[in-house]
């Protein structure tokens, strides 16, 4: 996240003779997502077979290498290769699969709950999204991005060593012995699973559509009490702060068996508060709406991972999490494109409405699951 807000500035020297800077910056931003979408299920299956800890150390090694390559890149080609490598490593898949495997294989006396643990993982991501851009902007202005990329690579190496020495994990041989319980080919081709994958894709699409158009929306406000760039950064930060704080609450609700209800409530809440932006022009009211959005958004991705992971045994978490991650990345790619299309016809208000529609669609995808859950509860 340290590189995301300053990517165009960092690429300026690499694209001096390569044409439009905005186009290259967009390609560089999308490159990891494309790589991740294509390889996430494959990486997940490798984790199931080779061992979750083993795949996590490999992913961290590749992540570290990609950061170093980015820092030494003198051409746009090498930089884009580094960004693609970043996505191909599948660090987020490896971390989530390892976490799900540990939770699934834990005994009840260990006191480890799936919902709260995955929610803590989402809170960690929120902390990164909050602190990364702030640190990246500071380093870009004061010391240069190369130093920060190398420092981040060094910290990743420390994480790699820590993981190798301290994390537990089943051996690859023991995982192969459990392969008889592997998920069948096409295991996700049923409505409950597809609805979760679709809901996750739409929720992620709504979030990234909002990121695409929010700065433009703030810039269009007639009554702005702060520079648009500063206001946008602060408003994004407080939304992620709310996500960080709210994770534990939603995780406990998932553990209580209400993942479907939590997701529907949160997706509808995100959609309503995003749509409400069209009728406010005060930064204080916008800040309040962004806090509410952050609170609701904390429920969405953990609920998807929770529900998809529950369908697999402890030795098959990689395949399940990898499939879910591909769906999320698909939404991450489609959302900004849809928002850009809406902006071209209806300006920022149209893009905001599209973002709200994505969240509404995510909630609608799971309503049949909610009805099915209620029917099962009545029969019991």
VEXDREN-2710 file (C-alpha; in Angstrom, 1 decimal):
% VEXDREN-2710
k/r/px/py/pz
1/UNK/0.0/0.0/0.0
2/UNK/2.9/2.4/0.4
3/UNK/3.3/2.7/-3.3
4/UNK/-0.4/3.1/-4.4
5/UNK/-1.0/6.8/-3.9
6/UNK/2.3/8.0/-5.3
7/UNK/2.5/5.5/-8.2
8/UNK/2.2/8.2/-10.9
9/UNK/4.9/10.3/-9.3
10/UNK/7.3/7.3/-9.0
11/UNK/6.7/6.2/-12.6
12/UNK/7.3/9.7/-14.0
13/UNK/11.0/9.1/-14.5
14/UNK/10.4/5.7/-16.0
15/UNK/7.9/6.8/-18.6
16/UNK/9.7/9.9/-19.8
17/UNK/10.0/8.4/-23.2
18/UNK/7.2/5.9/-23.0
19/UNK/4.1/8.0/-23.6
20/UNK/1.1/8.7/-21.4
21/UNK/1.9/8.6/-17.7
22/UNK/-1.7/8.0/-16.6
23/UNK/-2.1/4.9/-18.8
24/UNK/1.2/3.4/-17.5
25/UNK/0.2/4.1/-13.9
26/UNK/-3.2/2.5/-14.5
27/UNK/-1.5/-0.6/-16.0
28/UNK/1.0/-0.8/-13.1
29/UNK/-1.9/-0.5/-10.5
30/UNK/-3.9/-3.3/-12.2
31/UNK/-0.9/-5.7/-12.9
32/UNK/-0.9/-7.4/-9.5
33/UNK/-4.6/-7.9/-9.5
34/UNK/-4.5/-9.6/-12.9
35/UNK/-1.8/-11.9/-11.8
36/UNK/-3.5/-12.7/-8.5
37/UNK/-6.9/-13.5/-10.2
38/UNK/-5.2/-15.9/-12.6
39/UNK/-3.1/-17.8/-10.1
40/UNK/-5.0/-17.6/-6.8
41/UNK/-6.8/-21.0/-7.1
42/UNK/-3.5/-22.7/-8.3
43/UNK/-1.5/-21.3/-5.4
44/UNK/-4.3/-22.5/-3.1
45/UNK/-4.1/-26.0/-4.4
46/UNK/-0.3/-25.9/-4.0
47/UNK/-0.7/-24.9/-0.4
48/UNK/-3.1/-27.8/0.2
49/UNK/-0.5/-30.2/-1.3
50/UNK/2.9/-28.8/-0.3
51/UNK/1.9/-27.3/3.1
52/UNK/0.5/-24.0/4.1
53/UNK/3.6/-22.8/5.9
54/UNK/5.8/-23.8/3.0
55/UNK/3.7/-21.9/0.5
56/UNK/3.6/-18.9/2.9
57/UNK/7.4/-18.7/3.0
58/UNK/7.7/-19.1/-0.8
59/UNK/5.1/-16.3/-1.3
60/UNK/6.9/-14.0/1.2
61/UNK/10.2/-14.7/-0.7
62/UNK/8.6/-13.7/-4.0
63/UNK/7.0/-10.6/-2.5
64/UNK/10.4/-9.5/-1.1
65/UNK/12.0/-10.1/-4.5
66/UNK/9.3/-8.0/-6.3
67/UNK/9.9/-5.1/-4.0
68/UNK/13.6/-5.1/-4.6
69/UNK/13.1/-5.3/-8.3
70/UNK/10.7/-2.4/-8.2
71/UNK/13.3/-0.3/-6.3
72/UNK/16.1/-1.0/-8.9
73/UNK/13.9/-0.7/-12.0
74/UNK/15.2/1.7/-14.5
75/UNK/12.7/0.9/-17.3
76/UNK/9.0/0.6/-17.3
77/UNK/9.2/-3.0/-18.6
78/UNK/11.1/-4.2/-15.5
79/UNK/8.8/-2.3/-13.2
80/UNK/5.7/-3.9/-14.7
81/UNK/7.4/-7.3/-14.5
82/UNK/7.9/-6.6/-10.8
83/UNK/4.3/-5.7/-10.3
84/UNK/3.1/-8.8/-12.1
85/UNK/5.4/-10.9/-9.9
86/UNK/3.8/-9.2/-6.9
87/UNK/0.4/-10.6/-7.9
88/UNK/1.7/-14.0/-9.0
89/UNK/3.2/-14.6/-5.5
90/UNK/-0.2/-14.8/-4.0
91/UNK/0.8/-13.5/-0.5
92/UNK/-2.8/-12.7/0.5
93/UNK/-3.9/-16.2/-0.6
94/UNK/-1.1/-17.8/1.3
95/UNK/-1.7/-15.8/4.5
96/UNK/-5.5/-16.4/4.5
97/UNK/-5.2/-20.1/3.6
98/UNK/-2.6/-20.6/6.4
99/UNK/-4.9/-18.8/8.9
100/UNK/-8.0/-20.8/7.8
101/UNK/-6.0/-24.1/8.0
102/UNK/-4.9/-23.3/11.6
103/UNK/-8.4/-22.4/12.6
104/UNK/-10.0/-25.4/11.0
105/UNK/-7.5/-27.9/12.5
106/UNK/-7.6/-26.4/16.0
107/UNK/-9.4/-28.3/18.7
108/UNK/-12.2/-26.7/20.7
109/UNK/-10.0/-26.4/23.8
110/UNK/-7.6/-24.2/21.9
111/UNK/-10.1/-21.3/22.0
112/UNK/-9.5/-20.3/18.4
113/UNK/-12.6/-19.1/16.5
114/UNK/-12.8/-18.8/12.8
115/UNK/-14.9/-15.7/12.7
116/UNK/-12.9/-13.6/15.1
117/UNK/-9.6/-14.8/13.6
118/UNK/-10.5/-13.9/10.0
119/UNK/-11.9/-10.6/11.3
120/UNK/-8.5/-9.8/13.0
121/UNK/-6.9/-10.5/9.6
122/UNK/-9.3/-8.0/8.0
123/UNK/-8.3/-5.5/10.7
124/UNK/-4.7/-6.0/9.9
125/UNK/-5.4/-5.2/6.3
126/UNK/-7.3/-2.1/7.3
127/UNK/-4.3/-1.0/9.4
128/UNK/-2.1/-1.4/6.3
129/UNK/-4.5/0.5/4.1
130/UNK/-4.5/3.3/6.8
131/UNK/-0.8/3.5/7.4
132/UNK/0.7/2.5/4.1
133/UNK/-0.3/5.5/2.0
134/UNK/0.6/7.9/4.8
135/UNK/4.1/6.4/5.1
136/UNK/4.5/6.2/1.3
137/UNK/3.6/9.9/0.8
138/UNK/6.0/10.9/3.5
139/UNK/9.0/8.9/2.2
140/UNK/8.3/10.1/-1.4
141/UNK/8.6/13.7/-0.3
142/UNK/11.5/13.3/2.2
143/UNK/13.7/10.4/1.4
144/UNK/12.6/8.8/-1.9
145/UNK/10.5/5.7/-2.7
146/UNK/13.5/3.4/-3.4
147/UNK/14.6/3.6/0.2
148/UNK/11.0/2.7/1.4
149/UNK/10.7/-0.2/-1.0
150/UNK/14.0/-1.6/0.2
151/UNK/13.0/-1.1/3.9
152/UNK/9.7/-2.9/3.2
153/UNK/11.6/-5.7/1.5
154/UNK/13.8/-5.9/4.6
155/UNK/10.8/-6.1/6.9
156/UNK/9.3/-8.8/4.7
157/UNK/12.5/-10.8/5.1
158/UNK/12.2/-10.5/8.9
159/UNK/8.6/-11.7/8.6
160/UNK/9.8/-14.6/6.4
161/UNK/12.4/-15.6/9.0
162/UNK/9.8/-15.3/11.8
163/UNK/7.4/-17.5/9.9
164/UNK/10.0/-20.1/9.2
165/UNK/11.1/-20.3/12.8
166/UNK/7.8/-19.9/14.7
167/UNK/4.8/-20.8/12.6
168/UNK/3.4/-24.3/12.8
169/UNK/2.1/-26.2/9.9
170/UNK/1.3/-29.7/8.7
171/UNK/4.0/-31.4/6.6
172/UNK/3.4/-31.9/2.9
173/UNK/3.3/-35.7/3.4
174/UNK/0.5/-35.5/5.9
175/UNK/-1.5/-33.2/3.7
176/UNK/-1.1/-35.7/0.7
177/UNK/-2.4/-38.5/3.0
178/UNK/-5.6/-36.5/3.5
179/UNK/-6.1/-35.8/-0.2
180/UNK/-8.9/-38.4/-0.3
181/UNK/-11.1/-35.6/1.2
182/UNK/-10.1/-33.2/-1.5
183/UNK/-12.8/-30.9/-2.9
184/UNK/-14.3/-32.4/-6.0
185/UNK/-13.7/-30.7/-9.3
186/UNK/-16.4/-28.0/-9.8
187/UNK/-17.2/-28.1/-6.1
188/UNK/-18.3/-24.4/-6.3
189/UNK/-20.9/-25.1/-9.0
190/UNK/-23.9/-24.8/-6.6
191/UNK/-26.0/-21.8/-5.8
192/UNK/-25.0/-21.3/-2.2
193/UNK/-21.3/-21.2/-3.1
194/UNK/-21.7/-19.2/-6.3
195/UNK/-23.9/-16.7/-4.4
196/UNK/-21.1/-16.1/-1.9
197/UNK/-18.5/-15.8/-4.7
198/UNK/-20.8/-13.4/-6.6
199/UNK/-21.6/-11.4/-3.5
200/UNK/-17.9/-11.0/-2.6
201/UNK/-17.1/-9.9/-6.2
202/UNK/-19.8/-7.3/-6.2
203/UNK/-18.8/-6.0/-2.7
204/UNK/-15.2/-5.7/-3.7
205/UNK/-16.3/-4.0/-7.0
206/UNK/-18.3/-1.5/-5.0
207/UNK/-15.4/-0.7/-2.7
208/UNK/-13.0/-0.1/-5.6
209/UNK/-15.5/1.8/-7.6
210/UNK/-15.9/4.2/-4.7
211/UNK/-12.1/4.6/-4.5
212/UNK/-12.0/5.4/-8.2
213/UNK/-14.6/8.2/-8.0
214/UNK/-14.5/9.5/-4.5
215/UNK/-11.7/12.0/-5.1
216/UNK/-13.5/13.4/-8.1
217/UNK/-16.7/13.7/-6.0
218/UNK/-14.9/15.6/-3.3
219/UNK/-13.3/17.9/-5.9
220/UNK/-16.7/18.7/-7.3
221/UNK/-18.2/19.9/-4.0
222/UNK/-19.1/23.5/-4.0
223/UNK/-18.4/24.0/-0.3
224/UNK/-15.1/22.4/0.5
225/UNK/-13.3/23.4/3.7
226/UNK/-10.0/21.8/2.8
227/UNK/-7.9/21.1/-0.3
228/UNK/-9.5/18.2/-2.2
229/UNK/-6.5/15.9/-2.0
230/UNK/-6.1/16.4/1.8
231/UNK/-9.8/16.0/2.4
232/UNK/-9.9/12.8/0.3
233/UNK/-6.9/11.3/2.2
234/UNK/-8.3/12.1/5.6
235/UNK/-11.8/10.7/4.7
236/UNK/-10.3/7.5/3.4
237/UNK/-8.2/7.2/6.5
238/UNK/-11.1/7.5/8.9
239/UNK/-13.1/4.9/6.9
240/UNK/-10.2/2.4/7.3
241/UNK/-9.9/3.3/11.0
242/UNK/-13.6/2.3/11.5
243/UNK/-12.9/-0.9/9.6
244/UNK/-10.0/-1.6/11.9
245/UNK/-12.1/-1.1/15.0
246/UNK/-15.2/-3.0/13.8
247/UNK/-13.6/-6.3/12.8
248/UNK/-14.0/-8.1/16.1
249/UNK/-17.7/-7.3/16.3
250/UNK/-18.5/-8.8/12.9
251/UNK/-16.2/-11.8/13.6
252/UNK/-18.2/-12.7/16.7
253/UNK/-21.4/-12.5/14.7
254/UNK/-20.0/-14.9/12.1
255/UNK/-19.0/-17.3/14.9
256/UNK/-22.6/-17.2/16.2
257/UNK/-23.8/-18.5/12.8
258/UNK/-25.0/-15.3/11.3
259/UNK/-22.5/-14.8/8.4
260/UNK/-25.3/-14.5/5.8
261/UNK/-27.3/-12.0/7.9
262/UNK/-24.2/-10.0/8.7
263/UNK/-23.2/-9.8/5.1
264/UNK/-26.6/-8.7/3.9
265/UNK/-26.9/-6.1/6.6
266/UNK/-23.4/-4.7/6.0
267/UNK/-23.7/-4.7/2.1
268/UNK/-27.0/-2.9/2.3
269/UNK/-25.5/-0.5/4.8
270/UNK/-22.6/0.3/2.6
271/UNK/-24.9/0.8/-0.4
272/UNK/-27.2/3.1/1.5
273/UNK/-24.4/5.3/3.0
274/UNK/-22.6/5.5/-0.4
275/UNK/-25.8/6.6/-2.1
276/UNK/-26.4/9.1/0.7
277/UNK/-23.3/10.9/-0.4
278/UNK/-25.2/12.3/-3.3
279/UNK/-27.4/14.4/-1.0
280/UNK/-24.7/15.9/1.4
281/UNK/-22.1/18.6/0.7
282/UNK/-20.7/19.1/4.2
283/UNK/-17.4/17.4/5.0
284/UNK/-18.6/16.6/8.5
285/UNK/-21.6/14.7/7.2
286/UNK/-19.4/13.0/4.6
287/UNK/-16.9/12.0/7.3
288/UNK/-19.8/10.5/9.4
289/UNK/-21.0/8.5/6.3
290/UNK/-17.4/7.3/5.7
291/UNK/-17.1/6.1/9.3
292/UNK/-20.4/4.1/8.9
293/UNK/-19.2/2.7/5.6
294/UNK/-16.0/1.6/7.2
295/UNK/-17.9/-0.1/10.0
296/UNK/-20.1/-2.0/7.6
297/UNK/-17.2/-2.9/5.2
298/UNK/-15.4/-4.7/8.0
299/UNK/-18.0/-7.4/7.8
300/UNK/-17.9/-8.2/4.1
301/UNK/-14.6/-9.9/3.1
302/UNK/-14.3/-11.9/6.4
303/UNK/-17.8/-13.2/5.9
304/UNK/-17.0/-14.4/2.4
305/UNK/-13.8/-16.1/3.5
306/UNK/-15.5/-17.6/6.6
307/UNK/-18.4/-19.2/4.6
308/UNK/-16.3/-20.4/1.6
309/UNK/-13.6/-21.8/4.0
310/UNK/-16.3/-23.7/6.0
311/UNK/-17.0/-25.8/3.0
312/UNK/-13.5/-27.3/3.0
313/UNK/-11.7/-29.5/5.5
314/UNK/-8.5/-28.3/7.3
315/UNK/-6.3/-29.8/4.5
316/UNK/-8.2/-28.1/1.6
317/UNK/-8.4/-24.5/2.7
318/UNK/-6.1/-23.3/0.0
319/UNK/-8.3/-24.3/-2.9
320/UNK/-11.4/-22.8/-1.2
321/UNK/-9.6/-19.5/-0.2
322/UNK/-7.9/-19.3/-3.6
323/UNK/-11.2/-19.5/-5.4
324/UNK/-12.8/-16.9/-3.2
325/UNK/-9.8/-14.6/-3.7
326/UNK/-10.1/-14.8/-7.5
327/UNK/-13.7/-13.7/-7.2
328/UNK/-12.8/-10.8/-5.1
329/UNK/-10.0/-9.7/-7.5
330/UNK/-12.5/-10.0/-10.4
331/UNK/-14.7/-7.4/-8.6
332/UNK/-11.6/-5.3/-7.9
333/UNK/-11.0/-5.1/-11.7
334/UNK/-14.7/-4.6/-12.8
335/UNK/-15.7/-2.0/-10.2
336/UNK/-13.3/0.8/-11.3
337/UNK/-14.1/0.2/-15.0
338/UNK/-17.9/0.5/-14.3
339/UNK/-17.3/3.6/-12.2
340/UNK/-15.2/5.1/-15.0
341/UNK/-18.0/4.4/-17.5
342/UNK/-20.5/6.0/-15.2
343/UNK/-18.4/9.1/-14.7
344/UNK/-18.0/9.6/-18.5
345/UNK/-21.8/9.9/-18.8
346/UNK/-23.0/11.3/-15.5
347/UNK/-19.9/12.7/-13.8
348/UNK/-19.1/11.8/-10.2
349/UNK/-22.8/11.4/-9.1
350/UNK/-23.2/8.6/-11.7
351/UNK/-20.1/6.8/-10.5
352/UNK/-21.2/7.1/-6.9
353/UNK/-24.6/5.6/-7.8
354/UNK/-22.8/2.7/-9.6
355/UNK/-20.7/2.0/-6.5
356/UNK/-23.9/1.9/-4.4
357/UNK/-25.5/-0.4/-6.9
358/UNK/-22.6/-2.9/-6.6
359/UNK/-23.2/-3.1/-2.8
360/UNK/-26.9/-3.5/-3.3
361/UNK/-26.3/-6.3/-5.8
362/UNK/-24.0/-8.0/-3.3
363/UNK/-26.8/-8.0/-0.7
364/UNK/-29.3/-9.3/-3.1
365/UNK/-27.1/-12.3/-4.1
366/UNK/-27.3/-13.7/-0.6
367/UNK/-31.0/-13.2/0.2
368/UNK/-31.9/-16.7/-1.1
369/UNK/-29.2/-18.1/1.3
370/UNK/-30.8/-16.2/4.2
371/UNK/-34.2/-17.7/3.4
372/UNK/-32.6/-21.2/3.2
373/UNK/-30.9/-20.7/6.6
374/UNK/-34.2/-19.6/8.2
375/UNK/-36.0/-22.7/6.8
376/UNK/-33.3/-25.0/8.2
377/UNK/-33.6/-23.3/11.6
378/UNK/-37.4/-23.8/11.6
379/UNK/-37.0/-27.5/10.7
380/UNK/-34.5/-28.0/13.6
END
